[in-house]
Each structure stands twice: as structure tokens, then as C-alpha cells.
Amino acid sequence: MKILFYIRLFLFLYTYIIYPLILFLYVKIFTGKRKKEYESVDEYYPKISMIISAYNEESVIKDKINNCLELNYPADKLEILLGSDGSIDNTNRIINNESGDGIKIFIYDVRVGKTGVLNKLVPEATGEILIFSDASSIYKKNALKEIVKPFTNDNIGGVCGRLLFKNDNENPGGEGERLYWSYETALKKLESKINSFIGASGAIYAIRKKLFRKLPEEAIIDDFLISMSILIKGYKLIFREEAVAYETTAPSMKDEFKRRVRIGSGNFQSIKYLKPLLFNKNIKRVITFWSHKLLRWVVPIALLILLITNIFLFDLSSFYTAALIIQGLLYISFLIGWFLDKKNKKIGFLYIPYYFVFMNLGLLVGFWKFIRNKQSVKWD
């Protein structure tokens, strides 16, 4: 019981605290004089294709199209491919009115999910660089200029931009998501500095078109698979924080929970496609993949076992008693936050434990849906 307790405790502490600390110290000690990956050239304008998949996006698609047309990039070097995946609201009517001016519209009557739409759109692209974007993400005007700069280095196959969240309605799930993403972004920046960047945000990332391979139709999280495939092919994937996109957080914790379940299910599914990264000659990349992704995915199970073992051990010493009290406070804070959220009350600092527990519950449910093959590739 003690062995189980300490293994699970170490797993949790390593994933969220020890690994980021090791990463920070490694960057400080060993990368101070590292040669720059690429030369930042202001007048570098390769032909690019922006790929956007949309399903029932009538509330945001007009703003997205306007944003694309206002980006600071030569019009003759930019094409926008917008695919509607069987939308049944006013999305098709809106985008049909915007065809032309560098925008290619593709209306698909039968819904296949985002993965299927990307597989159809990419062969239509003529750019040497593909920019993948969400219909709800809004780019800063210079985002495209910034995200293509690293491609002056032929060894760089993919670039991930920086996603910033806006929590306009101040819901606690959104505030937790915003804070968690700030933590994730800090990790991404550190990993990029040691050439071990892991995973891109679907809102803003770019790859060389020649490196794109058709995605499995059943794939749930396309952005993770596409970006990680760059590493499998031997190219570098880096983070470019000057390329910025904005998105609004989920409108409620219920919506955020659904997203976390989907991500959790897709994470476990992706392992079978990313086997070459589990054990690789690039030791740093293997360590970051296991530490940042794989081990974090099993934290929900570790937390459950940690609580159960702690209940059996709590009276053996003051340490076990204190550990159980801390865990109890975490879950009580979560329950209070959940109750206040249901009553539309402000929950203050409780949004941190509230979001943390909800996020791990989502991963746990996602794992359950994965092993039962119940997670649909289609996303509302």
C-alpha cells in the first residue's frame, strides 16, 4: 500500500512540478549560448494556404473571414481554404457570400468530422506552407508573417503559434482554462528552446505541405497527430510566440468538460499512431513526450489510487494524515466551486481546484470512452 501511495504521489508531483522545474533549470544552464535555429528575415513570404474546417459556426465565421482578409501578408501569396462540414445553420449561406478574393469555399453535404475535412482540403492547397486554424480563432495582423519566419531553416518542419484565451463572460471554467493554458504555454516555450517541442494548438500552427500525410479517418485530435508526425519524419517542431491568435474560452464548465473528455479520448487513441516517439534515439524528445504528455494522461488514475491508499494509511503517521487532509481540502474545494458555479455565484480562488479536478475527471471519462470506443470523431 505504501509503495502504491508513493509511486502515485511522485507521478503527480513529477508531472506538474518536478518536470517543469528540471526543464527550467536545463534551459538556464545549457541553452544560454545555443545558436539560433533560424535567421529572422522580414521579407520572407512563401506561398501559404490557410486551412479552416467549420461546422455550425454562424456566430463567428463572418468575423473569421474578415480577420483572414485583414492579415498583413501579400495577397498573391495567401490562399484561404474554408470547408463547411455538413453545417445545418447559416454557416453555408454566410461563407457563400464571401467566396472569391483569395477564399476558396468547399461545401460538404455529408458530415465527416474535422479530420475528414482536412484530408479533403489539403490536396486542394497550392501553398508550400499550410496554416491550420480554427474557425473561432482570431489572428493578430502580423501572425502569418511571424509564423513563417522559422521556415527559412530547412530542418524546421512545423511551427506552433501562441494561443491566448479571453474569458469574456468570466465563468470559472474559462478562468481555469486561461490559467492552465498560461502554464502550458510556459512549458511549450521551454521545450522549444531544447528542440523538444511537443504538440501544437489547433488554433494556430503551420507545417510544410510536403510533410502532410492523410490522417486516419477515425482520428479524434488532428492537431496533435499532424504536429507530432513532423517529429517522426525527423524534422523540428518549434514554438513561435510572436505569432499570436486569440480564442474565447468555453461558455461554461459543462462545455469545457465535454472538450476535456474529447481531448482525453483522443490522447489515448493517438498513442498507436505515435509509437516511434515512445522510444527514440532523441533522448530529450522521448523524455519530454513521456513527461509532458503520457504521464500526465494517467494522473487522474494516479489521483484516484493516491486517495484510496491514503485512506488506508492515514493513521500510520502525521505525514499520511496531512496528505489526506490536503486531498480532502482539494475535493471539498472542488465541490464548493461546483455548487457555487451551478448557482451562478462567483467562486474566487476556488476556480483553481475546481478546474483542476474537473480537467482530470474529463481525462478519466475520456479514457473510459476510448477503451469502449464511444468517442465520436465528429465534434459539436
Buried (B, 14 or more C-beta within 10 A) or exposed (E): EEEBBEBBBEBBEBBBEBBBEBBEEBBEEEEEEEEEBBEEEEEBBEBBBBBBBBBBBBEBBBEBBEBBBEBEBEEEBBBBBBBBBBBEBBBBEBBEEBEEEBBBBBBBEEBBBBBBBBBBBBEEBEBBBBBBBBBBBBBBEBBBBBBBBBBBBEEBBBBBBBBBBEBEEEBBBBBBBBBBBEEBBEBBBBBBBBBBBBBBBBBBBBBBBEBBEEBBEEBBBBBBBBBBBBBBBEBBBBBBEBBBBBBBBBBBBEBBBBBBBBBBBBBBBBBEBBEEBEEBEBEEBBBBBBBBBBBBBBBBBBBEBBBBBBEEBBEEEEEBBEBBEEBEEBEEBBEBBBEBBEEEEEBEEBBBBBBBBBBBBBBBBBBBBBEEEEBEBBBE
